[in-house]
């Protein structure tokens, strides 16, 4: 019995020593893993341009959207343009019954020709009278009457010319033409319609010149001014971004939206549609040599905003003063200098003087953080 108890006690002692040995090895291994530090990636503090911007979503408007109306009353006999059709300036869109206008023109033209014939005859008669008057065969009164009659005929001819010009003009009004190059937005007339003078027949949208309307917060009233640079992009033509400047600012604040409206006039870069939306990025300020780091490198701590500078595997906490943010970067006004290595991925898990393990084969390029 005593021998059995001794054997059991010996076995327990062996098991205890074995377990303690494994625990010590585990603690040693854990301690070795902890000594490697927090796994992070790093980047370099750089100097590069940075902008302070204000974004706005606005609308596109055609700089010219005329309504084509009838210039004379009459019946429409032909329509040559449809909604959505592209038309050129001067292109005929519709024709009205021109029979009455043709009659008036032809009558005025005939009257003008009749007067021209009378004037020619009167001029020949006056030439004969001048010879006869020299030989005292006609009186001065007859000569004066001939001259007066010629003057009257010439005045009548001037009136006939004016009537003919008016008749031709009225005839031209029976042909409805496009005043600008653009697109037929709406056709409002059909063949057989009798239209009165001034009735709208077509709506045309001219897309060559565009006016962009962009609202901005009213607190920017002191900052907005003509000539400020702005970048524009429209959802109607993805991938076509253009740079322009503010051309005008409406002086009044919108009563409902409490916004100021800035306008930009541009040539259509292609594919931009009136009525569509447009994104404007107004550049308020540009710094050409700003000190920047990725936004991910700046973390909030009790001391304030900090960046962890990495030196010999140790993270040093630097309190920084930040400025503008742009395209994933943040401007550093003070606290770090260009060329210093700072934590990137994993920065949020660091503390001052913490050991770090920089992940290999990870390169943070400059254009990756711009």
Secondary structure, 3 states (H helix, E strand, C coil): CHHHHHHHHHHHHHHHHHHHHHHHHHHHHHHHHHHCCEEECEEECEEEEEEEEEEEEEEEEEEECCEEECCCCEEEEEECCCCCCEECCCCEEEEECCHHHHHHHHHHHHHHHHHHHHHHHHHHHHHHHHHHHHCCCCCHHHHHHHHHHHHHHHHHHHHHHHHHHHHHHHHHHCEEECCCCEEEEEECCCCCCEECCCCEEEEEEEEEEEEEEEEEEHHHCCCCCCCCEEEEEEHHHCCCEEEEECCEECCCCCCCCCEEEEEEEEECCCCCCCCCEEEEEEEEEEEEEEEEEEHHHEEEECCEEEEEEEECCEEEEEECEEEEEECCEEEEEECCCCCCEEECCCHHHCCCCEEEEECCCCCCCHHHCC
